[in-house]
Amino acid sequence: MNLIYLKEEHQMIREAVREFAEKEVEPGEVDRDATMEFPLDLVEKMRELALLGIPFPEEWGGAGLDNLAYTIAVEELSRVSGSLGLTLAAHTSLGTSPIYEFGTEDQKRRFVPKLASGEMLGAFALTEPNAGSDAQGTQTTAVRDGDDWIINGQKVFCTNGGYAGTIIFTALTSREPKQISAFIVEKGTPGLVYGKKEDKLGCRASDTHVIHFEDCRVPNANLVGGESELGKGFKFFMKTLDGGRISIGAMALGIAQGALDKAIPFVRERRQFGKPIGSFQGVAFRLADMETEIQAARHLLYHCAWLKDTGQPLEHQSAMAKLFASEVAMRAADSAIQVLGACGYMREYHVERYLRDAKLCEIGEGTSEIQRLVISRHLLGRLT
Ligand SMILES: Cc1cc2nc3c(=O)[nH]c(=O)nc-3n(C[C@H](O)[C@H](O)[C@H](O)COP(=O)(O)OP(=O)(O)OC[C@H]3O[C@@H](n4cnc5c(N)ncnc54)[C@H](O)[C@@H]3O)c2cc1C
């Protein structure tokens, strides 16, 4: 695809990540999907390839590339492994970006170089048992005690939670008036207790953990943005999700492309009624629709990455890109299974996993209904 904003560096990162994904990730993916083993060895290789800090400047430990390069990397990883795509997306967009964008100089200095260089993974904990789509329903509390905050509560579905060196999270710093602030908790902090590792439908080799805070002492120095930003945590997290949605969209795009790339050789080779099944329009037109939708999703997503790179607002644009790409991924994976017939239903052909992995994209970082809410509010405002 030749787009005016695609540069040589974007082509290079696509080729590098594709080679890594096909040679090193794909061979073990069916097994990891079965065992749910988190691939620390592959995360280490991603660190060596400088994939864990793509959009952050080199002086902060990153690769000094842009969000378009990062989008392409998530897309290419997810073309083979939704799990690894999700691990990278959560680490970069959710675990690292908000510290880089909203942290104090001291917080950035202490955490960003380690995160962006891949010395440690990052995680983001917003969702709670009673605060999902309505993320303002946070019940985790932070009570000031001298130079610390005492945190109590529970976060759920935290990607990378069990392996992260830092988890950025929200907590109530006042009930009346309601004030939500953001904090960073470091691995090993007493009172940070890991709950169950979730057993999931898809993205099974990604880590999803319940996190408990039990009188967990977090220093005031880890209040994101410092004292002047007390109460701004919800705003920080919503802005983070605007960017994060590009990466979940990129994950969906990669899964859709992976499904098409598995379908093409199959329909060329598989013969029924004396002909390759790709010669039947009922099969070939499915592929035509997949290709058309994938290209449309790619345009929406790359446009969003460009908006982010040029510092423009992208709230409803990223909601549209994520919404569309997620639904394209579901349709593409379903079509791939259909054209592969019984083989498509078998684990060894990968496409049934693509369907399971794609479903996450319609839920994580805001469900499709919430994306439609964001888009329609952009059109209509809040009607009362
Ligand atoms: C694999 C995985 C990884 C995740 N990783 C993270 C993570 O790293 N950090 C994190 O904080 N969270 C994470 N999440 C949580 C995710 O962001 C939430 O699941 C999501 O925001 C939806 O919240 P919920 O599951 O509580 O659903 P609910 O909010 O309970 O929604 C249930 C249903 O009701 C619908 N609904 C709710 N409100 C409305 C409305 N106003 N209008 C129309 N429909 C509505 C929803 O669209 C959905 O269909 C992860 C989830 C998964 C599955």
The ligand as an SDF file (V2000), in Angstrom:
LIG
                    3D

 53 58  0  0  0  0  0  0  0  0999 V2000
   -8.4720   -9.3940   27.5420 C   0  0  0  0  0  0  0  0  0  0  0  0
   -8.8390   -8.0870   28.1920 C   0  0  0  0  0  0  0  0  0  0  0  0
   -7.8330   -7.2120   28.5600 C   0  0  0  0  0  0  0  0  0  0  0  0
   -8.1450   -6.0150   29.2110 C   0  0  0  0  0  0  0  0  0  0  0  0
   -7.1300   -5.2070   29.6320 N   0  0  0  0  0  0  0  0  0  0  0  0
   -7.4090   -4.1370   30.4060 C   0  0  0  0  0  0  0  0  0  0  0  0
   -6.3600   -3.3520   30.9680 C   0  0  0  0  0  0  0  0  0  0  0  0
   -5.1670   -3.5840   30.7080 O   0  0  0  0  0  0  0  0  0  0  0  0
   -6.6850   -2.3360   31.8040 N   0  0  0  0  0  0  0  0  0  0  0  0
   -7.9730   -2.0250   32.0960 C   0  0  0  0  0  0  0  0  0  0  0  0
   -8.1980   -1.0930   32.8550 O   0  0  0  0  0  0  0  0  0  0  0  0
   -9.0130   -2.7410   31.5770 N   0  0  0  0  0  0  0  0  0  0  0  0
   -8.7470   -3.7860   30.7440 C   0  0  0  0  0  0  0  0  0  0  0  0
   -9.7890   -4.5340   30.2060 N   0  0  0  0  0  0  0  0  0  0  0  0
  -11.1520   -4.1980   30.5580 C   0  0  0  0  0  0  0  0  0  0  0  0
  -11.9440   -3.5730   29.4250 C   0  0  0  0  0  0  0  0  0  0  0  0
  -11.4780   -2.2770   29.1280 O   0  0  0  0  0  0  0  0  0  0  0  0
  -13.4080   -3.5820   29.8700 C   0  0  0  0  0  0  0  0  0  0  0  0
  -13.7950   -4.9380   29.8620 O   0  0  0  0  0  0  0  0  0  0  0  0
  -14.3150   -2.7840   28.9810 C   0  0  0  0  0  0  0  0  0  0  0  0
  -14.0810   -1.4110   29.1320 O   0  0  0  0  0  0  0  0  0  0  0  0
  -15.7980   -3.0670   29.2460 C   0  0  0  0  0  0  0  0  0  0  0  0
  -16.0970   -3.0550   30.6030 O   0  0  0  0  0  0  0  0  0  0  0  0
  -16.9060   -4.2980   31.2410 P   0  0  0  0  0  0  0  0  0  0  0  0
  -16.2420   -5.5490   30.8450 O   0  0  0  0  0  0  0  0  0  0  0  0
  -17.0720   -4.0210   32.7010 O   0  0  0  0  0  0  0  0  0  0  0  0
  -18.3250   -4.2750   30.5560 O   0  0  0  0  0  0  0  0  0  0  0  0
  -19.6310   -3.4610   31.0090 P   0  0  0  0  0  0  0  0  0  0  0  0
  -19.3210   -2.0310   31.1400 O   0  0  0  0  0  0  0  0  0  0  0  0
  -20.2680   -4.1590   32.1500 O   0  0  0  0  0  0  0  0  0  0  0  0
  -20.5460   -3.6480   29.7160 O   0  0  0  0  0  0  0  0  0  0  0  0
  -21.2930   -4.8190   29.4640 C   0  0  0  0  0  0  0  0  0  0  0  0
  -22.0970   -4.5830   28.1710 C   0  0  0  0  0  0  0  0  0  0  0  0
  -22.9560   -3.4310   28.3590 O   0  0  0  0  0  0  0  0  0  0  0  0
  -22.7090   -2.4990   27.3390 C   0  0  0  0  0  0  0  0  0  0  0  0
  -22.8650   -1.1250   27.8490 N   0  0  0  0  0  0  0  0  0  0  0  0
  -22.3940   -0.5910   29.0020 C   0  0  0  0  0  0  0  0  0  0  0  0
  -22.7170    0.6990   29.0850 N   0  0  0  0  0  0  0  0  0  0  0  0
  -23.3990    1.0070   27.9590 C   0  0  0  0  0  0  0  0  0  0  0  0
  -23.9920    2.2000   27.4470 C   0  0  0  0  0  0  0  0  0  0  0  0
  -23.9340    3.3540   28.1020 N   0  0  0  0  0  0  0  0  0  0  0  0
  -24.6220    2.1480   26.2480 N   0  0  0  0  0  0  0  0  0  0  0  0
  -24.6690    0.9980   25.5470 C   0  0  0  0  0  0  0  0  0  0  0  0
  -24.1230   -0.1680   25.9770 N   0  0  0  0  0  0  0  0  0  0  0  0
  -23.4850   -0.1510   27.1690 C   0  0  0  0  0  0  0  0  0  0  0  0
  -21.2810   -2.7520   26.9210 C   0  0  0  0  0  0  0  0  0  0  0  0
  -21.0110   -2.2220   25.6280 O   0  0  0  0  0  0  0  0  0  0  0  0
  -21.2030   -4.2550   26.9910 C   0  0  0  0  0  0  0  0  0  0  0  0
  -21.7350   -4.8020   25.8190 O   0  0  0  0  0  0  0  0  0  0  0  0
   -9.5010   -5.6980   29.4810 C   0  0  0  0  0  0  0  0  0  0  0  0
  -10.5300   -6.5490   29.0680 C   0  0  0  0  0  0  0  0  0  0  0  0
  -10.2110   -7.7270   28.4180 C   0  0  0  0  0  0  0  0  0  0  0  0
  -11.3210   -8.6380   27.9660 C   0  0  0  0  0  0  0  0  0  0  0  0
  1  2  1  0
  2  3  1  0
  2 52  2  0
  3  4  2  0
  4  5  1  0
  4 50  1  0
  5  6  2  0
  6  7  1  0
  6 13  1  0
  7  8  2  0
  7  9  1  0
  9 10  1  0
 10 11  2  0
 10 12  1  0
 12 13  2  0
 13 14  1  0
 14 15  1  0
 14 50  1  0
 15 16  1  0
 16 17  1  0
 16 18  1  0
 18 19  1  0
 18 20  1  0
 20 21  1  0
 20 22  1  0
 22 23  1  0
 23 24  1  0
 24 25  2  0
 24 26  1  0
 24 27  1  0
 27 28  1  0
 28 29  2  0
 28 30  1  0
 28 31  1  0
 31 32  1  0
 32 33  1  0
 33 34  1  0
 33 48  1  0
 34 35  1  0
 35 36  1  0
 35 46  1  0
 36 37  1  0
 36 45  1  0
 37 38  2  0
 38 39  1  0
 39 40  1  0
 39 45  2  0
 40 41  1  0
 40 42  2  0
 42 43  1  0
 43 44  2  0
 44 45  1  0
 46 47  1  0
 46 48  1  0
 48 49  1  0
 50 51  2  0
 51 52  1  0
 52 53  1  0
M  END
$$$$
